[in-house]
Amino acid sequence: MVTAVARIRELETSDPAETRELGAALASVARPSDRLALIGPLGAGKTQFAKGFARGLGVSEVVNSPSFTLMAEYAGRLPLFHLDLYRLSGAREALAGGMFDERQLFGVTLTEWADRLDRALDPDRLEVRFARVDSDLRVIELESSGERYDAYLEAADRWAQRRKSDGRDLIAATT
């Protein structure tokens, strides 16, 4: 049996606008049935990333955290399904609440607080981990454990290269 090797990109964003720019850059490579698991504490940038990702898909509506609606759907180049598991206690509630359905096969699903969902229920995904360093600086780690999501790592590399012209190295580590 061949085991997939995780590939990781660690990037920094210096403000919410840059976090949104990163999200938009990654959306450029999104394909139907892609799933992105957004993981990090309150205020770490998950919703800012989702706003940028939506913009990158051509969504014209205002995107907010769907904490009270659990899932919001937006029309763009691909349908965007924005889930928020913050208020749920675990996978059982997510499944009972209809958080996963066949429509998601035709669009992209971003799940905030995805760490509240057993990885076995959502194994094929790109993990996007957010860490808040200070009021503006964020470290965002992308982890692809299969070829399906390597295009996101390549898009992240291109995004970071564009920022190097500003004299800042936004890729902290690459493996």
RAJOFEN-V522670 format. One record per run of one state. SS is the DSSP state (@ for helix, = for strand, . for the rest). FROM is the first residue (numbers start at 0). TO is the last residue. If there is no record, write none. Layout:
ss:SS from:FROM to:TO
ss:SS from:FROM to:TO
//
This chain:
ss:. from:0 to:5
ss:= from:6 to:12
ss:. from:13 to:14
ss:@ from:15 to:26
ss:. from:27 to:33
ss:= from:34 to:38
ss:. from:39 to:44
ss:@ from:45 to:55
ss:. from:56 to:69
ss:= from:70 to:73
ss:. from:74 to:77
ss:= from:78 to:83
ss:. from:84 to:89
ss:@ from:90 to:95
ss:. from:96 to:100
ss:@ from:101 to:105
ss:= from:106 to:111
ss:. from:112 to:112
ss:@ from:113 to:115
ss:. from:116 to:117
ss:@ from:118 to:120
ss:. from:121 to:124
ss:= from:125 to:131
ss:. from:132 to:136
ss:= from:137 to:143
ss:. from:144 to:145
ss:@ from:146 to:163
ss:. from:164 to:169
ss:= from:170 to:173
ss:. from:174 to:174
//
